Amino acid sequence: LIKNIEGQIKVIENDIEEVIHNDENLSCQQKLIKSVPGVGQILSWTLISKTEGFTVITDPRKMACYSGVVPFDFQSG
């Protein structure tokens, strides 16, 4: 069962890579994303899919907030 699931995961990963490779814009975006230290294949796929190719979130500040990397000071009143 585990080997079957691992095989299915590999097929899906290959399909994702093929889609990105065949689209010039997505391919360029993935290359730029993966140039950031610590960002790999899975995270690049996630960022591209969650932002719909960076068309949903276009502001860098909003992207940082969405990613959870911006510290905020919470002050009352």
Rosetta blueprint (number, residue, H / E / L):
1 L L
2 I H
3 K H
4 N H
5 I H
6 E H
7 G H
8 Q H
9 I H
10 K H
11 V H
12 I H
13 E H
14 N H
15 D H
16 I H
17 E H
18 E H
19 V H
20 I H
21 H H
22 N H
23 D L
24 E H
25 N H
26 L H
27 S H
28 C H
29 Q H
30 Q H
31 K H
32 L H
33 I H
34 K H
35 S L
36 V L
37 P L
38 G L
39 V L
40 G L
41 Q H
42 I H
43 L H
44 S H
45 W H
46 T H
47 L H
48 I H
49 S H
50 K H
51 T L
52 E L
53 G L
54 F L
55 T L
56 V L
57 I L
58 T L
59 D L
60 P H
61 R H
62 K H
63 M H
64 A H
65 C H
66 Y H
67 S H
68 G L
69 V L
70 V L
71 P L
72 F L
73 D L
74 F L
75 Q L
76 S L
77 G L
